[in-house]
Amino acid sequence: MAEVTQEWLVNEPLRGGQMWSRVLKRGQVLRLTDVAGDGAVAALLFNADSPLERYNMPDTLKAQHIARISAGNVLYSDMGRVLCSVIADSCGWHDTLTGLESSAASLKKYGPGDYQTLRNDWHRNSRDNLLVELAKYGLGKRDFGPNLNFFVKVAVDAEGKLSWVPGNSKPGSFIELRAEMNTLVLLSNTPHPLDPAPAYRARPVQLGVRFAPAVAADDPCRVSCPENERGFALTEAYFR
Amino acid sequence: MALSESSLDPKQAIFDTVLGSGLGFSHIVKRGETFRIVDLEGNQAVDTLFYDAADPSERYSAVDTMRTQGGIYLSTGSALMSTEGRVMLRITADTCGRHDTLGGACAAESNQVRYAIDKKYMHSCRDNFLLEIQQRRPQLSLRDLTANINFFMNVPVSPEGELHFDDGISAPGRYVEMRAESDVIVLISNCPQLNNPCNGYNPTPVRLLVWSA
Protein backbone atom coordinates (compact mmCIF):
# COMPACT_ATOMS: atom_id res chain seq x y z
CA MET A 1 0.00 0.00 0.00
CA ALA A 2 1.26 3.43 -0.92
CA GLU A 3 2.18 5.94 1.75
CA VAL A 4 -0.82 7.73 3.20
CA THR A 5 -0.88 11.41 2.36
CA GLN A 6 -3.49 14.03 1.66
CA GLU A 7 -1.36 15.74 -0.98
CA TRP A 8 -2.93 15.95 -4.41
CA LEU A 9 -0.96 14.02 -7.01
CA VAL A 10 -3.21 15.53 -9.64
CA ASN A 11 -5.35 18.65 -9.28
CA GLU A 12 -6.53 19.93 -12.62
CA PRO A 13 -9.61 21.24 -14.40
CA LEU A 14 -11.61 19.17 -16.84
CA ARG A 15 -13.18 21.70 -19.19
CA GLY A 16 -16.69 21.25 -20.51
CA GLY A 17 -16.39 19.09 -23.63
CA GLN A 18 -13.06 17.58 -22.61
CA MET A 19 -12.11 13.92 -22.17
CA TRP A 20 -9.50 12.47 -19.82
CA SER A 21 -7.96 9.17 -18.81
CA ARG A 22 -5.54 7.83 -16.26
CA VAL A 23 -4.56 4.58 -14.61
CA LEU A 24 -5.74 5.04 -11.05
CA LYS A 25 -3.45 2.78 -9.05
CA ARG A 26 -4.80 0.52 -6.32
CA GLY A 27 -5.12 2.73 -3.24
CA GLN A 28 -5.45 6.01 -5.11
CA VAL A 29 -8.55 8.18 -4.97
CA LEU A 30 -10.08 10.15 -7.80
CA ARG A 31 -12.25 13.09 -6.75
CA LEU A 32 -14.57 14.64 -9.33
CA THR A 33 -16.03 18.01 -8.37
CA ASP A 34 -18.98 19.48 -10.26
CA VAL A 35 -17.82 23.08 -9.91
CA ALA A 36 -20.89 24.93 -11.20
CA GLY A 37 -23.56 22.26 -10.67
CA ASP A 38 -25.78 20.39 -13.16
CA GLY A 39 -22.72 18.53 -14.41
CA ALA A 40 -22.51 15.26 -16.31
CA VAL A 41 -19.35 13.18 -16.61
CA ALA A 42 -19.54 9.89 -18.52
CA ALA A 43 -17.09 7.20 -17.42
CA LEU A 44 -15.79 3.76 -18.39
CA LEU A 45 -13.57 1.63 -16.14
CA PHE A 46 -11.17 -1.22 -16.99
CA ASN A 47 -8.68 -3.38 -15.13
CA ALA A 48 -5.55 -1.55 -16.29
CA ASP A 49 -3.47 -4.74 -16.05
CA SER A 50 -5.90 -6.79 -18.16
CA PRO A 51 -8.53 -4.60 -19.87
CA LEU A 52 -10.71 -7.55 -20.93
CA GLU A 53 -11.94 -7.18 -17.35
CA ARG A 54 -14.12 -4.08 -17.11
CA TYR A 55 -16.94 -2.28 -15.29
CA ASN A 56 -20.08 -4.36 -15.36
CA MET A 57 -23.31 -2.45 -14.79
CA PRO A 58 -25.62 -5.44 -14.19
CA ASP A 59 -23.22 -7.13 -11.77
CA THR A 60 -22.80 -3.85 -9.87
CA LEU A 61 -26.54 -3.31 -9.57
CA LYS A 62 -27.61 -6.84 -8.69
CA ALA A 63 -24.86 -7.46 -6.13
CA GLN A 64 -25.96 -4.39 -4.18
CA HIS A 65 -29.69 -4.33 -5.09
CA ILE A 66 -29.37 -0.81 -6.46
CA ALA A 67 -30.28 1.05 -9.64
CA ARG A 68 -28.09 4.10 -8.93
CA ILE A 69 -24.61 4.75 -7.54
CA SER A 70 -23.80 6.60 -4.30
CA ALA A 71 -21.54 6.53 -1.23
CA GLY A 72 -20.98 3.05 0.19
CA ASN A 73 -21.47 1.40 -3.19
CA VAL A 74 -18.72 -0.28 -5.14
CA LEU A 75 -18.21 -0.69 -8.88
CA TYR A 76 -17.81 -4.34 -9.88
CA SER A 77 -15.95 -5.81 -12.82
CA ASP A 78 -17.29 -8.78 -14.78
CA MET A 79 -14.86 -11.00 -12.83
CA GLY A 80 -16.47 -10.58 -9.42
CA ARG A 81 -13.92 -8.03 -8.25
CA VAL A 82 -14.19 -4.44 -7.06
CA LEU A 83 -12.61 -1.94 -9.44
CA CYS A 84 -13.48 1.13 -7.35
CA SER A 85 -15.37 2.02 -4.18
CA VAL A 86 -17.42 5.19 -3.76
CA ILE A 87 -15.92 6.46 -0.50
CA ALA A 88 -17.57 9.89 -0.55
CA ASP A 89 -20.46 11.46 -2.42
CA SER A 90 -22.13 14.79 -1.67
CA CYS A 91 -24.46 14.48 -4.67
CA GLY A 92 -26.40 11.33 -3.77
CA TRP A 93 -27.31 9.81 -7.11
CA HIS A 94 -25.20 8.90 -10.13
CA ASP A 95 -26.69 7.20 -13.16
CA THR A 96 -25.56 4.01 -14.87
CA LEU A 97 -28.71 3.15 -16.86
CA THR A 98 -28.90 5.64 -19.68
CA GLY A 99 -25.72 5.58 -21.74
CA LEU A 100 -23.95 8.08 -23.94
CA GLU A 101 -24.73 10.92 -26.35
CA SER A 102 -23.87 10.24 -29.99
CA SER A 103 -22.74 12.81 -32.55
CA ALA A 104 -26.02 12.36 -34.45
CA ALA A 105 -28.10 12.96 -31.32
CA SER A 106 -25.98 15.97 -30.38
CA LEU A 107 -26.41 17.52 -33.82
CA LYS A 108 -30.17 16.93 -33.73
CA LYS A 109 -30.49 18.50 -30.29
CA TYR A 110 -28.07 21.41 -30.42
CA GLY A 111 -27.64 22.09 -34.12
CA PRO A 112 -24.26 22.46 -35.81
CA GLY A 113 -21.35 22.89 -33.43
CA ASP A 114 -18.34 22.14 -35.56
CA TYR A 115 -14.71 22.91 -34.86
CA GLN A 116 -14.42 25.14 -37.94
CA THR A 117 -16.90 27.57 -36.37
CA LEU A 118 -16.42 27.17 -32.64
CA ARG A 119 -12.77 26.10 -32.38
CA ASN A 120 -12.20 24.40 -29.04
CA ASP A 121 -15.69 25.19 -27.80
CA TRP A 122 -17.09 22.84 -30.45
CA HIS A 123 -19.85 20.44 -29.43
CA ARG A 124 -18.08 17.30 -28.39
CA ASN A 125 -20.15 14.25 -27.39
CA SER A 126 -19.51 11.50 -24.89
CA ARG A 127 -19.47 8.59 -27.31
CA ASP A 128 -16.90 10.06 -29.69
CA ASN A 129 -14.81 11.41 -26.80
CA LEU A 130 -14.64 7.98 -25.16
CA LEU A 131 -13.95 6.29 -28.49
CA VAL A 132 -10.89 8.51 -28.91
CA GLU A 133 -9.76 7.87 -25.35
CA LEU A 134 -10.30 4.08 -25.71
CA ALA A 135 -8.11 4.09 -28.81
CA LYS A 136 -5.17 5.41 -26.77
CA TYR A 137 -5.11 2.07 -24.93
CA GLY A 138 -5.69 -0.18 -27.93
CA LEU A 139 -9.41 -0.42 -27.18
CA GLY A 140 -12.35 0.48 -29.40
CA LYS A 141 -16.03 0.15 -30.23
CA ARG A 142 -16.19 -3.44 -29.04
CA ASP A 143 -15.20 -2.27 -25.57
CA PHE A 144 -18.20 -0.02 -24.96
CA GLY A 145 -20.49 -1.36 -22.29
CA PRO A 146 -23.02 0.42 -20.10
CA ASN A 147 -21.15 3.41 -18.64
CA LEU A 148 -21.46 5.58 -15.55
CA ASN A 149 -22.89 9.10 -15.71
CA PHE A 150 -21.59 10.97 -12.68
CA PHE A 151 -23.80 13.78 -11.29
CA VAL A 152 -26.79 12.61 -13.38
CA LYS A 153 -30.08 11.34 -11.95
CA VAL A 154 -32.59 9.53 -14.12
CA ALA A 155 -35.36 8.14 -11.92
CA VAL A 156 -37.46 5.03 -12.59
CA ASP A 157 -41.14 5.13 -11.62
CA ALA A 158 -43.41 2.26 -10.58
CA GLU A 159 -44.20 1.46 -14.23
CA GLY A 160 -40.53 1.44 -15.18
CA LYS A 161 -40.62 4.82 -16.94
CA LEU A 162 -37.43 6.87 -16.93
CA SER A 163 -37.33 10.58 -16.18
CA TRP A 164 -34.47 13.07 -16.02
CA VAL A 165 -34.35 14.76 -12.61
CA PRO A 166 -33.25 18.42 -12.74
CA GLY A 167 -31.08 19.97 -10.06
CA ASN A 168 -29.52 16.67 -8.95
CA SER A 169 -26.02 18.08 -8.59
CA LYS A 170 -25.45 21.33 -6.69
CA PRO A 171 -22.43 23.59 -7.35
CA GLY A 172 -19.38 22.05 -5.67
CA SER A 173 -20.83 18.58 -5.25
CA PHE A 174 -18.25 15.82 -5.52
CA ILE A 175 -17.77 12.07 -5.66
CA GLU A 176 -14.65 10.13 -4.65
CA LEU A 177 -13.67 6.80 -6.18
CA ARG A 178 -11.05 4.72 -4.40
CA ALA A 179 -9.32 2.26 -6.73
CA GLU A 180 -9.30 -1.28 -5.30
CA MET A 181 -7.55 -2.51 -8.46
CA ASN A 182 -5.28 -0.70 -10.90
CA THR A 183 -8.14 0.91 -12.80
CA LEU A 184 -8.03 2.58 -16.18
CA VAL A 185 -10.53 5.44 -15.86
CA LEU A 186 -11.85 7.13 -19.00
CA LEU A 187 -13.95 10.30 -18.62
CA SER A 188 -15.92 12.58 -20.90
CA ASN A 189 -17.28 15.86 -19.52
CA THR A 190 -20.10 16.32 -22.02
CA PRO A 191 -23.90 16.75 -21.94
CA HIS A 192 -25.97 13.74 -20.97
CA PRO A 193 -28.30 12.54 -23.74
CA LEU A 194 -31.41 13.24 -21.62
CA ASP A 195 -30.33 16.74 -20.55
CA PRO A 196 -33.35 18.87 -21.60
CA ALA A 197 -31.37 22.13 -21.87
CA PRO A 198 -31.89 23.43 -25.43
CA ALA A 199 -28.37 24.84 -25.74
CA TYR A 200 -25.11 22.86 -25.49
CA ARG A 201 -23.88 23.21 -21.91
CA ALA A 202 -20.18 22.97 -21.15
CA ARG A 203 -19.78 22.56 -17.38
CA PRO A 204 -16.49 22.90 -15.49
CA VAL A 205 -15.28 19.91 -13.48
CA GLN A 206 -12.23 19.70 -11.22
CA LEU A 207 -10.26 16.45 -10.93
CA GLY A 208 -8.07 15.49 -8.00
CA VAL A 209 -6.03 12.35 -7.36
CA ARG A 210 -4.50 11.45 -4.00
CA PHE A 211 -3.60 8.39 -1.97
CA ALA A 212 -6.26 6.88 0.30
CA PRO A 213 -5.68 5.59 3.82
CA ALA A 214 -5.46 1.78 3.96
CA VAL A 215 -8.84 0.05 3.71
CA ALA A 216 -10.03 -0.74 7.24
CA ALA A 217 -11.69 -4.03 8.16
CA ASP A 218 -14.88 -2.06 8.84
CA ASP A 219 -14.62 0.13 5.74
CA PRO A 220 -18.15 1.40 4.97
CA CYS A 221 -18.05 0.23 1.35
CA ARG A 222 -16.75 -3.18 2.38
CA VAL A 223 -19.36 -3.82 5.09
CA SER A 224 -22.34 -2.20 3.39
CA CYS A 225 -23.60 -5.68 2.36
CA PRO A 226 -22.32 -9.29 2.54
CA GLU A 227 -21.88 -9.25 -1.24
CA ASN A 228 -19.33 -6.44 -0.95
CA GLU A 229 -17.43 -8.27 1.81
CA ARG A 230 -17.06 -11.19 -0.61
CA GLY A 231 -16.18 -8.80 -3.46
CA PHE A 232 -13.38 -7.26 -1.39
CA ALA A 233 -12.12 -10.73 -0.36
CA LEU A 234 -12.00 -11.85 -4.01
CA THR A 235 -10.20 -8.63 -4.99
CA GLU A 236 -7.62 -9.06 -2.23
CA ALA A 237 -7.06 -12.66 -3.31
CA TYR A 238 -6.28 -11.44 -6.82
CA PHE A 239 -3.43 -9.27 -5.52
CA ARG A 240 -2.04 -11.89 -3.13
CA MET B 1 -48.99 -4.31 -18.93
CA ALA B 2 -50.46 -4.95 -22.39
CA LEU B 3 -50.25 -8.46 -23.80
CA SER B 4 -50.33 -9.06 -27.54
CA GLU B 5 -50.58 -12.31 -29.46
CA SER B 6 -49.10 -13.34 -32.80
CA SER B 7 -50.96 -14.81 -35.76
CA LEU B 8 -47.92 -16.79 -36.95
CA ASP B 9 -48.43 -20.56 -37.21
CA PRO B 10 -45.63 -22.76 -35.82
CA LYS B 11 -46.31 -25.21 -38.66
CA GLN B 12 -45.09 -22.54 -41.08
CA ALA B 13 -41.84 -21.82 -39.20
CA ILE B 14 -38.58 -22.30 -41.15
CA PHE B 15 -36.69 -23.05 -37.93
CA ASP B 16 -38.06 -24.79 -34.84
CA THR B 17 -36.00 -26.25 -32.00
CA VAL B 18 -36.14 -26.87 -28.27
CA LEU B 19 -33.21 -25.67 -26.17
CA GLY B 20 -32.69 -27.34 -22.82
CA SER B 21 -31.75 -25.31 -19.78
CA GLY B 22 -28.04 -24.72 -19.23
CA LEU B 23 -27.30 -24.69 -22.97
CA GLY B 24 -25.99 -21.99 -25.29
CA PHE B 25 -27.35 -21.27 -28.76
CA SER B 26 -26.68 -18.95 -31.68
CA HIS B 27 -28.36 -18.38 -35.01
CA ILE B 28 -28.48 -15.74 -37.74
CA VAL B 29 -31.92 -14.16 -38.03
CA LYS B 30 -32.19 -12.39 -41.37
CA ARG B 31 -33.76 -9.03 -42.03
CA GLY B 32 -37.55 -9.31 -42.05
CA GLU B 33 -37.59 -12.70 -40.33
CA THR B 34 -39.51 -13.14 -37.08
CA PHE B 35 -37.93 -14.86 -34.08
CA ARG B 36 -40.02 -16.29 -31.23
CA ILE B 37 -38.96 -17.61 -27.83
CA VAL B 38 -41.52 -19.78 -26.01
CA ASP B 39 -41.25 -20.27 -22.24
CA LEU B 40 -42.43 -23.88 -22.37
CA GLU B 41 -42.78 -24.59 -18.66
CA GLY B 42 -42.88 -21.03 -17.23
CA ASN B 43 -40.55 -18.70 -15.32
CA GLN B 44 -37.45 -19.47 -17.40
CA ALA B 45 -34.94 -16.65 -17.91
CA VAL B 46 -33.52 -16.58 -21.45
CA ASP B 47 -30.33 -14.47 -21.55
CA THR B 48 -30.03 -12.99 -25.03
CA LEU B 49 -27.59 -10.79 -26.98
CA PHE B 50 -27.73 -9.54 -30.57
CA TYR B 51 -24.91 -8.60 -32.95
CA ASP B 52 -25.06 -7.11 -36.42
CA ALA B 53 -24.18 -10.07 -38.64
CA ALA B 54 -22.15 -7.95 -41.09
CA ASP B 55 -20.26 -5.94 -38.44
CA PRO B 56 -20.49 -7.49 -34.96
CA SER B 57 -18.80 -4.43 -33.41
CA GLU B 58 -22.35 -3.06 -33.64
CA ARG B 59 -24.40 -4.88 -31.04
CA TYR B 60 -27.41 -4.72 -28.77
CA SER B 61 -27.17 -1.88 -26.27
CA ALA B 62 -29.28 -2.11 -23.12
CA VAL B 63 -28.67 1.52 -22.17
CA ASP B 64 -29.56 2.89 -25.62
CA THR B 65 -32.67 0.70 -25.70
CA MET B 66 -33.91 1.85 -22.28
CA ARG B 67 -33.13 5.52 -22.91
CA THR B 68 -34.70 5.57 -26.39
CA GLN B 69 -37.99 4.07 -25.22
CA GLY B 70 -37.94 5.99 -21.94
CA GLY B 71 -38.44 2.90 -19.78
CA ILE B 72 -36.59 -0.09 -18.39
CA TYR B 73 -38.96 -2.95 -19.29
CA LEU B 74 -39.21 -4.54 -22.72
CA SER B 75 -42.52 -5.56 -24.29
CA THR B 76 -44.53 -5.25 -27.52
CA GLY B 77 -43.40 -2.15 -29.40
CA SER B 78 -39.94 -2.03 -27.83
CA ALA B 79 -37.21 -1.25 -30.35
CA LEU B 80 -34.02 -3.14 -29.51
CA MET B 81 -31.33 -0.55 -30.21
CA SER B 82 -27.71 -1.02 -31.24
CA THR B 83 -24.62 0.74 -29.95
CA GLU B 84 -24.79 2.81 -33.18
CA GLY B 85 -28.30 4.06 -32.44
CA ARG B 86 -30.05 1.82 -34.99
CA VAL B 87 -33.07 -0.42 -34.44
CA MET B 88 -31.86 -4.05 -34.64
CA LEU B 89 -35.19 -5.76 -33.90
CA ARG B 90 -38.70 -4.79 -32.79
CA ILE B 91 -40.81 -6.79 -30.37
CA THR B 92 -43.99 -7.58 -32.30
CA ALA B 93 -45.85 -9.87 -29.88
CA ASP B 94 -45.57 -10.65 -26.18
CA THR B 95 -47.85 -12.80 -24.03
CA CYS B 96 -45.67 -12.37 -20.92
CA GLY B 97 -45.78 -8.56 -20.65
CA ARG B 98 -42.43 -7.60 -19.21
CA HIS B 99 -38.82 -8.53 -19.89
CA ASP B 100 -35.63 -7.36 -18.19
CA THR B 101 -32.49 -5.75 -19.57
CA LEU B 102 -30.83 -4.62 -16.30
CA GLY B 103 -30.02 -7.91 -14.60
CA GLY B 104 -27.30 -9.10 -16.97
CA ALA B 105 -26.03 -12.66 -17.12
CA CYS B 106 -24.98 -14.88 -14.26
CA ALA B 107 -21.31 -15.85 -14.19
CA ALA B 108 -19.20 -18.13 -12.00
CA GLU B 109 -17.40 -15.07 -10.65
CA SER B 110 -20.45 -12.93 -9.92
CA ASN B 111 -22.18 -15.94 -8.32
CA GLN B 112 -19.33 -15.94 -5.79
CA VAL B 113 -20.07 -12.32 -4.94
CA ARG B 114 -23.83 -12.67 -4.89
CA TYR B 115 -24.27 -15.98 -3.09
CA ALA B 116 -21.11 -17.51 -1.59
CA ILE B 117 -17.43 -17.92 -2.42
CA ASP B 118 -17.95 -21.69 -2.79
CA LYS B 119 -20.60 -21.30 -5.57
CA LYS B 120 -17.94 -20.93 -8.25
CA TYR B 121 -18.51 -24.48 -9.54
CA MET B 122 -22.09 -23.77 -10.57
CA HIS B 123 -22.99 -23.53 -14.23
CA SER B 124 -23.66 -20.02 -15.55
CA CYS B 125 -24.91 -18.04 -18.52
CA ARG B 126 -21.57 -16.42 -19.18
CA ASP B 127 -19.96 -19.84 -19.57
CA ASN B 128 -22.73 -20.77 -22.04
CA PHE B 129 -22.11 -17.59 -24.04
CA LEU B 130 -18.36 -18.22 -24.09
CA LEU B 131 -18.59 -21.86 -25.17
CA GLU B 132 -21.10 -21.03 -27.91
CA ILE B 133 -19.00 -18.22 -29.41
CA GLN B 134 -15.75 -20.16 -29.06
CA GLN B 135 -17.29 -23.09 -30.95
CA ARG B 136 -19.51 -21.37 -33.50
CA ARG B 137 -18.90 -17.62 -33.70
CA PRO B 138 -15.15 -17.07 -33.94
CA GLN B 139 -15.66 -13.38 -34.72
CA LEU B 140 -16.85 -12.88 -31.12
CA SER B 141 -14.99 -13.11 -27.80
CA LEU B 142 -15.36 -12.24 -24.13
CA ARG B 143 -14.71 -8.64 -25.17
CA ASP B 144 -18.04 -8.63 -27.01
CA LEU B 145 -20.22 -9.79 -24.12
CA THR B 146 -22.27 -6.85 -22.94
CA ALA B 147 -25.41 -6.22 -20.88
CA ASN B 148 -28.01 -8.62 -22.25
CA ILE B 149 -31.79 -9.05 -22.31
CA ASN B 150 -33.37 -11.52 -19.90
CA PHE B 151 -36.56 -12.58 -21.58
CA PHE B 152 -39.29 -13.64 -19.12
CA MET B 153 -37.34 -12.25 -16.15
CA ASN B 154 -38.80 -9.75 -13.68
CA VAL B 155 -36.35 -7.21 -12.18
CA PRO B 156 -38.31 -4.24 -10.84
CA VAL B 157 -36.68 -0.97 -9.76
CA SER B 158 -38.16 1.28 -7.07
CA PRO B 159 -38.38 5.09 -7.36
CA GLU B 160 -35.75 5.21 -4.56
CA GLY B 161 -33.31 3.39 -6.83
CA GLU B 162 -33.49 -0.11 -5.34
CA LEU B 163 -33.36 -3.14 -7.59
CA HIS B 164 -35.08 -6.45 -6.83
CA PHE B 165 -35.05 -9.93 -8.31
CA ASP B 166 -38.70 -10.92 -8.06
CA ASP B 167 -40.63 -14.06 -8.89
CA GLY B 168 -41.27 -14.34 -12.58
CA ILE B 169 -44.52 -13.21 -14.12
CA SER B 170 -44.27 -15.69 -16.98
CA ALA B 171 -46.19 -18.97 -17.22
CA PRO B 172 -46.11 -22.14 -19.35
CA GLY B 173 -46.50 -21.40 -23.05
CA ARG B 174 -45.98 -17.65 -22.88
CA TYR B 175 -43.85 -16.22 -25.66
CA VAL B 176 -42.14 -13.13 -27.00
CA GLU B 177 -41.65 -12.46 -30.69
CA MET B 178 -39.46 -9.97 -32.53
CA ARG B 179 -38.80 -8.99 -36.15
CA ALA B 180 -35.25 -8.29 -37.33
CA GLU B 181 -34.62 -4.95 -39.08
CA SER B 182 -31.26 -6.21 -40.36
CA ASP B 183 -29.37 -9.53 -40.34
CA VAL B 184 -28.45 -10.27 -36.74
CA ILE B 185 -26.64 -12.96 -34.80
CA VAL B 186 -28.76 -14.00 -31.84
CA LEU B 187 -26.74 -15.44 -28.94
CA ILE B 188 -28.65 -17.18 -26.13
CA SER B 189 -27.96 -18.86 -22.83
CA ASN B 190 -30.93 -20.73 -21.45
CA CYS B 191 -30.18 -19.77 -17.87
CA PRO B 192 -29.02 -22.45 -15.39
CA GLN B 193 -29.19 -20.22 -12.30
CA LEU B 194 -30.38 -22.10 -9.17
CA ASN B 195 -29.71 -19.43 -6.54
CA ASN B 196 -32.53 -16.95 -7.16
CA PRO B 197 -36.15 -17.00 -8.33
CA CYS B 198 -35.36 -15.95 -11.93
CA ASN B 199 -36.06 -19.54 -13.06
CA GLY B 200 -38.38 -20.47 -10.22
CA TYR B 201 -35.40 -22.54 -8.89
CA ASN B 202 -36.11 -25.02 -11.69
CA PRO B 203 -34.47 -24.24 -15.06
CA THR B 204 -36.53 -25.63 -17.95
CA PRO B 205 -36.40 -25.83 -21.78
CA VAL B 206 -37.51 -23.13 -24.21
CA ARG B 207 -38.66 -23.41 -27.82
CA LEU B 208 -37.09 -21.20 -30.49
CA LEU B 209 -38.79 -20.56 -33.84
CA VAL B 210 -38.10 -18.43 -36.91
CA TRP B 211 -40.55 -17.41 -39.66
CA SER B 212 -39.42 -16.08 -43.03
CA ALA B 213 -40.04 -12.47 -44.06
Chai-1 contact restraints between the chains, C-beta under 6 A:
chainA,res_idxA,chainB,res_idxB,connection_type,confidence,min_distance_angstrom,max_distance_angstrom,comment,restraint_id
A,L52,B,L142,contact,1.0,0.0,6.0,A-B,restraint_1
A,L52,B,R143,contact,1.0,0.0,6.0,A-B,restraint_2
A,M57,B,A147,contact,1.0,0.0,6.0,A-B,restraint_3
A,P58,B,G103,contact,1.0,0.0,6.0,A-B,restraint_4
A,P58,B,G104,contact,1.0,0.0,6.0,A-B,restraint_5
A,P58,B,A147,contact,1.0,0.0,6.0,A-B,restraint_6
A,D59,B,S110,contact,1.0,0.0,6.0,A-B,restraint_7
A,L61,B,L163,contact,1.0,0.0,6.0,A-B,restraint_8
A,K62,B,G103,contact,1.0,0.0,6.0,A-B,restraint_9
A,A63,B,V113,contact,1.0,0.0,6.0,A-B,restraint_10
A,A63,B,R114,contact,1.0,0.0,6.0,A-B,restraint_11
A,H65,B,E162,contact,1.0,0.0,6.0,A-B,restraint_12
A,H65,B,L163,contact,1.0,0.0,6.0,A-B,restraint_13
A,I66,B,L163,contact,1.0,0.0,6.0,A-B,restraint_14
A,A67,B,V157,contact,1.0,0.0,6.0,A-B,restraint_15
A,A67,B,G161,contact,1.0,0.0,6.0,A-B,restraint_16
A,A67,B,L163,contact,1.0,0.0,6.0,A-B,restraint_17
A,R68,B,G161,contact,1.0,0.0,6.0,A-B,restraint_18
A,M79,B,E109,contact,1.0,0.0,6.0,A-B,restraint_19
A,G80,B,E109,contact,1.0,0.0,6.0,A-B,restraint_20
A,G80,B,S110,contact,1.0,0.0,6.0,A-B,restraint_21
A,G80,B,Q112,contact,1.0,0.0,6.0,A-B,restraint_22
A,G80,B,V113,contact,1.0,0.0,6.0,A-B,restraint_23
A,L97,B,M66,contact,1.0,0.0,6.0,A-B,restraint_24
A,T98,B,V63,contact,1.0,0.0,6.0,A-B,restraint_25
A,T98,B,R67,contact,1.0,0.0,6.0,A-B,restraint_26
A,G99,B,V63,contact,1.0,0.0,6.0,A-B,restraint_27
A,G99,B,D64,contact,1.0,0.0,6.0,A-B,restraint_28
A,G99,B,R67,contact,1.0,0.0,6.0,A-B,restraint_29
A,S102,B,G85,contact,1.0,0.0,6.0,A-B,restraint_30
A,K141,B,S57,contact,1.0,0.0,6.0,A-B,restraint_31
A,R142,B,S57,contact,1.0,0.0,6.0,A-B,restraint_32
A,R142,B,R143,contact,1.0,0.0,6.0,A-B,restraint_33
A,R142,B,D144,contact,1.0,0.0,6.0,A-B,restraint_34
A,F144,B,T83,contact,1.0,0.0,6.0,A-B,restraint_35
A,G145,B,T146,contact,1.0,0.0,6.0,A-B,restraint_36
A,P146,B,V63,contact,1.0,0.0,6.0,A-B,restraint_37
A,P146,B,A147,contact,1.0,0.0,6.0,A-B,restraint_38
A,V156,B,I72,contact,1.0,0.0,6.0,A-B,restraint_39
A,V156,B,V157,contact,1.0,0.0,6.0,A-B,restraint_40
A,D157,B,P159,contact,1.0,0.0,6.0,A-B,restraint_41
A,G160,B,G71,contact,1.0,0.0,6.0,A-B,restraint_42
A,G160,B,I72,contact,1.0,0.0,6.0,A-B,restraint_43
A,G160,B,Y73,contact,1.0,0.0,6.0,A-B,restraint_44
A,K161,B,G71,contact,1.0,0.0,6.0,A-B,restraint_45
A,L162,B,G70,contact,1.0,0.0,6.0,A-B,restraint_46
A,L162,B,G71,contact,1.0,0.0,6.0,A-B,restraint_47
A,E227,B,V113,contact,1.0,0.0,6.0,A-B,restraint_48
A,E227,B,R114,contact,1.0,0.0,6.0,A-B,restraint_49
A,R230,B,V113,contact,1.0,0.0,6.0,A-B,restraint_50
A,R230,B,I117,contact,1.0,0.0,6.0,A-B,restraint_51
A,G231,B,V113,contact,1.0,0.0,6.0,A-B,restraint_52
